[in-house]
Amino acid sequence: MYNLRYHIASLVAVFLALAVGLLLGTIVAERGMITDQTSSLVADLQRRFDELNATNDDLKLGLERDAAFSEAAVPPLVAGRLSGNSVAILVGTDRADGLEPAMSAVAQAGGSAFTLTVGMPALGLDKAEPEGLAAYFQLRGVEMAPPGEALEKQVAEALVAEWRSGAGSPLMELLVSNGLLGIEGASAAHSASAVIVLGNGEEGCDPFVLEVARAMAAAGGAAVGVESTPVEGGVASVCDSEGLSAVDHIGTPQGRLSLVWLLSGRASGYFGSAPAADAYFPEIEP
């Protein structure tokens, strides 16, 4: 026999079944919406990724074209700018960055260069007097300074005076014969109207090399500190702090152009990528 309790139980069962069905239906619907939203999001991200890839490819191609143009444009821009000029390239005791591109820049501009490598820090002038140096100054009626900064300055100024006169190079030959300097390259009487200072960026600038740069600038010549990448306390920053010109990106076409402009007197200052640089390269004038 069916009674009221049975009917009530049946109705409760029906309503529970409806509730469960509604709940399950809602969950399935929501999951479907989430799946659709996820698919849409993934598709949007893929589209944006493809757009970024295309933009990056365009930028990369543009940079490659700019680099190729710079490489092709610099040689004719610098051609003849250093014609008839000789440059002394001074290298510190440690590995020097940028020697080859610096020499290439001078050659492309029609100049000549010779390289002097310092055999020991400060050329040893801070501790002793090289053999024959006193006699060199005595023959010229000059009293030699005692070892230290004064002697470094005296020798540097005498060396620069020798280069600028073009009348011979007895002091340089004396320093080479003592093993204090190593020399490569040829120049008429090893004369020079400018100097390039190179060195290992981590070690800064050799004291004697810096004295030579100061002496050349004081004598009216060009003196440029050069390195491949800017380093805090490196050659470029040291030369800049001394009021000398500098280039910290010599490995680039813009760096080579900057060096030629500085050596030829067409510009002065610090050019490169360091925050302290005046610009990446100087203004180009005909």
C-alpha positions in Angstrom: 0.0 0.0 0.0 1.2 3.4 -0.9 0.9 5.9 2.0 1.7 9.6 2.6 5.2 8.9 3.8 5.9 7.0 0.5 4.7 10.0 -1.6 6.7 12.4 0.5 9.8 10.3 0.0 9.3 10.1 -3.7 8.9 13.8 -4.0 12.1 14.4 -2.0 13.9 12.0 -4.3 12.6 13.8 -7.4 13.7 17.2 -6.1 17.1 15.8 -5.1 17.6 14.4 -8.5 16.6 17.7 -10.1 19.0 19.6 -7.8 21.8 17.2 -8.6 21.1 17.5 -12.3 21.0 21.3 -12.2 24.3 21.3 -10.3 26.0 18.9 -12.7 24.6 20.8 -15.6 26.0 24.1 -14.2 29.4 22.6 -13.6 29.6 21.2 -17.1 28.5 24.5 -18.6 31.0 26.4 -16.6 33.8 24.0 -17.5 32.9 24.4 -21.2 33.1 28.2 -20.8 36.4 28.0 -19.1 37.7 25.7 -21.8 36.5 28.2 -24.4 38.1 31.1 -22.6 41.4 29.2 -22.2 41.5 28.3 -25.9 40.8 32.0 -26.8 43.5 33.2 -24.4 46.1 30.7 -25.8 45.2 31.8 -29.4 45.6 35.5 -28.4 48.9 34.8 -26.8 50.1 32.9 -29.8 49.0 35.7 -32.1 50.9 38.3 -30.0 54.0 36.0 -29.8 54.0 35.7 -33.6 53.7 39.5 -33.9 56.6 40.0 -31.5 58.7 37.5 -33.5 57.9 39.3 -36.7 58.8 42.7 -35.1 62.1 41.3 -33.7 63.0 39.9 -37.1 62.4 43.3 -38.7 64.5 45.0 -36.0 67.3 42.5 -36.4 67.3 42.9 -40.1 67.3 46.7 -39.6 70.3 46.5 -37.2 72.2 44.3 -39.6 71.6 46.7 -42.4 72.6 49.7 -40.3 75.8 47.9 -39.2 76.6 47.0 -42.8 76.0 50.6 -43.9 78.2 52.0 -41.1 81.0 49.6 -42.0 80.8 50.7 -45.7 80.4 54.4 -44.9 83.3 54.9 -42.5 86.2 54.2 -44.8 85.3 56.9 -47.3 84.4 59.3 -44.5 87.8 59.0 -42.9 89.9 58.6 -46.0 92.8 61.1 -46.1 91.9 62.7 -42.8 95.3 61.7 -41.3 97.3 61.9 -44.5 100.9 62.7 -43.7 100.4 62.3 -40.0 102.1 59.7 -37.8 100.7 58.4 -34.6 102.4 56.7 -31.6 100.3 54.0 -30.1 101.3 53.4 -26.4 100.4 50.0 -24.9 100.6 49.3 -21.2 102.2 46.3 -19.6 99.0 44.3 -19.6 96.9 43.0 -22.5 95.7 45.9 -24.5 92.2 45.9 -25.9 91.5 47.6 -29.2 95.0 47.7 -30.8 94.0 46.2 -34.2 91.0 48.4 -34.8 92.9 51.5 -33.7 95.7 50.7 -36.1 93.1 50.0 -38.8 91.4 53.4 -38.2 94.8 55.2 -38.6 95.6 53.3 -41.8 92.1 53.9 -43.3 92.6 57.6 -42.7 95.9 57.6 -44.5 98.1 58.0 -41.5 101.0 55.9 -40.3 101.6 54.4 -36.8 104.1 52.7 -34.7 103.4 50.8 -31.4 105.4 51.2 -28.2 104.8 48.6 -25.5 105.8 49.5 -22.0 108.1 46.7 -20.6 107.3 47.3 -16.9 104.9 49.5 -14.9 105.8 53.2 -15.1 108.8 52.1 -17.3 110.6 51.4 -14.0 111.2 55.2 -13.7 109.4 55.2 -10.3 112.2 53.1 -8.7 115.4 53.5 -10.6 117.2 55.4 -13.4 117.7 53.4 -16.6 121.3 53.0 -17.8 122.4 55.8 -20.0 119.5 58.1 -19.2 121.6 60.5 -17.1 124.1 60.8 -19.9 121.3 61.5 -22.4 120.1 64.5 -20.3 123.7 65.6 -19.5 124.5 65.9 -23.3 121.5 68.2 -23.6 122.5 70.3 -20.6 119.6 69.1 -18.5 119.8 67.8 -15.0 118.0 64.5 -14.7 115.2 64.3 -12.1 115.3 61.7 -9.4 113.3 58.5 -9.9 109.6 58.9 -9.3 106.8 61.0 -10.9 109.3 63.8 -11.7 111.4 61.5 -13.8 108.4 60.0 -15.5 107.2 63.4 -16.5 110.7 64.5 -17.6 111.2 61.4 -19.8 107.7 61.7 -21.3 108.1 65.3 -22.2 111.5 64.6 -23.8 110.1 61.7 -25.7 107.2 63.8 -27.1 109.6 66.7 -28.0 111.7 64.2 -29.9 108.7 62.8 -31.8 107.4 66.2 -32.7 110.7 67.5 -33.9 111.2 64.6 -36.3 115.0 65.1 -36.0 115.8 61.6 -34.7 114.8 59.4 -31.8 117.9 58.8 -29.5 115.8 58.7 -26.3 113.4 56.2 -27.7 116.2 54.1 -29.0 117.9 54.2 -25.6 114.7 53.0 -23.9 114.2 50.3 -26.5 117.9 49.1 -26.1 117.4 48.9 -22.3 114.3 46.7 -22.8 112.0 49.2 -21.3 110.1 49.8 -24.5 109.2 47.4 -27.3 108.6 48.9 -30.7 106.7 47.7 -33.8 106.0 49.5 -37.0 107.9 52.0 -39.0 107.6 55.8 -39.2 109.9 58.4 -40.7 112.4 59.1 -37.9 109.6 57.8 -35.6 108.0 61.2 -35.5 104.5 61.6 -34.2 102.0 64.4 -33.8 99.5 62.4 -31.8 99.3 59.5 -29.4 96.8 56.7 -28.7 96.8 55.3 -25.2 95.8 51.6 -24.8 95.7 49.3 -21.9 93.8 46.5 -20.1 90.7 48.2 -18.8 90.8 46.3 -15.5 94.2 47.8 -14.7 93.5 51.4 -15.8 96.2 53.5 -17.4 100.0 53.0 -16.9 101.4 56.1 -15.1 104.2 56.6 -17.7 101.8 56.2 -20.6 99.5 58.7 -19.1 102.4 61.2 -18.7 103.2 60.8 -22.4 99.6 61.6 -23.2 99.6 64.6 -21.0 102.9 65.8 -22.6 101.5 65.4 -26.1 98.4 67.3 -25.3 100.4 70.1 -23.6 102.6 70.3 -26.7 99.6 70.9 -28.9 99.2 67.4 -30.3 96.3 65.0 -29.9 96.1 62.4 -27.1 93.3 59.8 -27.0 92.6 57.1 -24.5 91.1 54.1 -26.3 89.4 50.8 -25.3 86.9 48.4 -26.7 84.3 48.6 -24.0 83.8 51.1 -21.2 85.2 50.0 -17.9 85.0 51.9 -14.6 88.5 53.1 -13.9 89.7 52.0 -17.4 91.8 53.9 -19.9 88.9 55.9 -21.4 87.6 57.1 -18.1 91.0 57.9 -16.7 91.9 59.9 -19.8 88.6 61.7 -19.7 89.2 62.6 -16.0 92.5 64.1 -17.1 90.9 66.4 -19.6 92.0 64.2 -22.5 89.8 62.8 -25.3 88.6 59.2 -25.2 86.9 56.5 -27.2 85.4 53.4 -25.5 83.9 51.6 -28.5 86.9 51.3 -30.9 85.7 48.0 -32.2 82.7 49.7 -33.9 82.6 51.8 -37.1 81.5 54.7 -35.0 84.4 54.2 -32.6 86.9 54.2 -35.5 85.4 57.3 -37.0 85.5 59.0 -33.5 89.2 58.2 -33.1 90.1 59.7 -36.5 88.0 62.8 -35.8 89.9 63.2 -32.5 93.3 62.6 -33.9 92.8 65.0 -36.7 91.5 67.8 -34.4 88.0 67.8 -35.9 86.5 67.0 -32.5 87.4 66.6 -28.8 85.7 64.9 -25.9 84.6 61.5 -24.8 82.8 59.3 -27.4 81.2 55.9 -26.7 78.5 54.1 -24.7 79.5 55.0 -21.2 77.2 57.2 -19.2 79.9 59.8 -18.9 80.4 60.0 -22.7 79.5 63.2 -24.5 78.0 61.3 -27.4 78.2 58.0 -29.3 80.1 59.7 -32.1 81.0 63.3 -33.0 79.2 65.5 -35.5 80.3 64.6 -39.0 81.4 67.6 -41.1 82.6 67.6 -44.7 
